[in-house]
Amino acid sequence: MFEVPKNLDTILHIGAGHCEELSAYLASDAKHIVLVEPNPGTAESLRQRTQGEARVEVLALAITDDPALNQLYEFNLPEAASLYRPTGLLKMYPGLRVSAQHSVATCTLEQLVNEHPLKGDRNLLVLQAPGAELTLIKSLIDTTNIEHFSHFWITCPHDAYYQASAPAEVLLVELKQHGYEVSAEGGLNSEWPKWQLTSNPLVRQLEAVKTEKQALSDALQARESELEYVHANLVSVKGELSEARKEFDRKQSEWDKQKQKLLKEEEQKSMETSELRHELDKERRSHAETREEVKKLMESLNEKNKKLAEAEGKLQTVVKQLDEQSAGVQRFEDLEAKLNALSGTITNHIDKKLLNTTKQIEGSMGLQQYLSSGELPLNYHGWPISPDLGLYLAEKIETQNFDLIIEFGSGTSTSLFAKTVMNKVWRSQSSGRKQALLERGHEEGYTKDLAFVEPAEEDLPKRVVTFEHKKEYYDKTANLLKQGGLGKVVDLVHAPLVDYEYKGESFLYYACDEKLSDLAKMLGGRRANILVLVDGPPGATGPLARFPALPKLLNALPLCRFDVILDDYNRKEEKDVANKWLEMLKSRGVSYSEERISLEKGAVCITVGNG
């Protein structure tokens, strides 16, 4: 890297990447540092590194004169990322492949300079834009913005590596013609040599004098030619002037007739405008009536919200009754100790009564929810997770910010995840934003939540990714999501069990490798925060059946942070799985923490990558 010049006003770095020069920039006396990087993820990383540095501004932009060049190609050769297709580079590296592609924001170099004005001529331009070097330098020359820069640091290969690019020798000749001389060179034997150029004021003055002399000579010659032409045509012009006068008189007469015709047409249009204004007034009155109807609908909605609040009060009463009934159960258990002969019969009778009471209470609560919101309630008996685990997961999502939720084994938890995510995002919106989303959802057939929760194709994956191996449970979960309007939030993957080996041990586990690889590409190396629920496959598939979840996640997404929840921790096999995870993390040197959760069936949360 070259030494940063002193007394600079601005350092403008186009194609900053991870900016290995940042420490040198910050150590300089430059007043402003503008880092321009097209890759959004890399630009965000630069912003985080320069937080608190008032001199530094990071722009996520690609600099090009062609707005159509808005695709950034990343290759398996990191320094070769470019907006242009490789040509000469592909001949040098036949194995070159595109590893990622990003849609990026663009602007011209002239726009960039106008929006970030440069003071004086003591500025440094660092140019690391493979394939665009000569195009950007010519843009500076054509707009005279080159006069602002006293120094250039340019990375440019000796050969044309990209479509429409030029070798370094052409670029250096162009800059030399405009008063810049090479003051230092670096990496000349590598594929990406670097040059430091400094302006020579004398050369600039000489070029300016030559340009001015040529302009004066051209102007003098043009003036002489013009005088000869004027003299030669003066006589002819006098004759033509006389004819033109006659033609003017004739045209004047025609124009007078045309003027009368236009006046009549204008009068007709005035009448039509009056009719249109009448129609507009009518539409305005209709619009006022529509607004009044909307106002009435809002009043009706407020009334329904009041009824919902009353229903919640009734729900609290029911919960209190349930607590009282639980106290009654304790009294029955005390009697059981005294009446051993009748304990079995009494206990079975009480259990049946309690189960029936619980189901009746949950049925009442679910019916009130359905009558209030029109949504069927989640079922916590039989197939799904236990209610206390569901509450723990909902609280965790509400209190922490997760980029993604991954679930091994589907069920009611899938609907719970999707609904909790949508509720959290909906509450975070401003009232104006909510109204806009509701209007959009009405026009496009979305629910109020899916209007903004569903990601775009180029965005991150869906918020919840669920793997299910049994087609029967896959269909049941898909039906639950469809009934709840949650399908666009969840990526439900049918992943049959396949063979998997870990250090000589054989397992049957979900066929999830391809989907995890897709997630890694979508995250693009970002250190995402991911919640993982491991609730499958069942233990009948083999010893330590749930163990493969963590090694597969670490291999596919090594940079991410995980909160891994393992259900059924009261069982010995799940304890063995957790202990085997901890041994693996210690052997890999991965930081972690462990939290055992007191639930009906037990659970443990292992946080991976928190150091």
Secondary structure as GFF3:
##gff-version 3
##sequence-region A 1 611
A	DSSP	beta_strand	10	14	.	.	.	ID=ss1
A	DSSP	alpha_helix	22	27	.	.	.	ID=ss2
A	DSSP	beta_strand	32	36	.	.	.	ID=ss3
A	DSSP	alpha_helix	40	49	.	.	.	ID=ss4
A	DSSP	beta_strand	56	59	.	.	.	ID=ss5
A	DSSP	beta_strand	62	63	.	.	.	ID=ss6
A	DSSP	beta_strand	71	75	.	.	.	ID=ss7
A	DSSP	three_ten_helix	78	80	.	.	.	ID=ss8
A	DSSP	alpha_helix	88	92	.	.	.	ID=ss9
A	DSSP	beta_strand	98	103	.	.	.	ID=ss10
A	DSSP	beta_strand	106	107	.	.	.	ID=ss11
A	DSSP	alpha_helix	109	115	.	.	.	ID=ss12
A	DSSP	beta_strand	123	127	.	.	.	ID=ss13
A	DSSP	alpha_helix	133	142	.	.	.	ID=ss14
A	DSSP	three_ten_helix	145	148	.	.	.	ID=ss15
A	DSSP	beta_strand	151	155	.	.	.	ID=ss16
A	DSSP	alpha_helix	168	176	.	.	.	ID=ss17
A	DSSP	beta_strand	180	186	.	.	.	ID=ss18
A	DSSP	beta_strand	194	199	.	.	.	ID=ss19
A	DSSP	alpha_helix	201	338	.	.	.	ID=ss20
A	DSSP	three_ten_helix	340	342	.	.	.	ID=ss21
A	DSSP	alpha_helix	343	373	.	.	.	ID=ss22
A	DSSP	alpha_helix	387	399	.	.	.	ID=ss23
A	DSSP	beta_strand	404	408	.	.	.	ID=ss24
A	DSSP	alpha_helix	412	428	.	.	.	ID=ss25
A	DSSP	alpha_helix	431	444	.	.	.	ID=ss26
A	DSSP	alpha_helix	450	453	.	.	.	ID=ss27
A	DSSP	beta_strand	464	468	.	.	.	ID=ss28
A	DSSP	alpha_helix	471	484	.	.	.	ID=ss29
A	DSSP	beta_strand	490	494	.	.	.	ID=ss30
A	DSSP	beta_strand	497	502	.	.	.	ID=ss31
A	DSSP	beta_strand	505	510	.	.	.	ID=ss32
A	DSSP	alpha_helix	513	523	.	.	.	ID=ss33
A	DSSP	beta_strand	529	534	.	.	.	ID=ss34
A	DSSP	three_ten_helix	539	541	.	.	.	ID=ss35
A	DSSP	alpha_helix	549	556	.	.	.	ID=ss36
A	DSSP	beta_strand	561	567	.	.	.	ID=ss37
A	DSSP	alpha_helix	572	588	.	.	.	ID=ss38
A	DSSP	beta_strand	592	597	.	.	.	ID=ss39
A	DSSP	beta_strand	603	608	.	.	.	ID=ss40
###
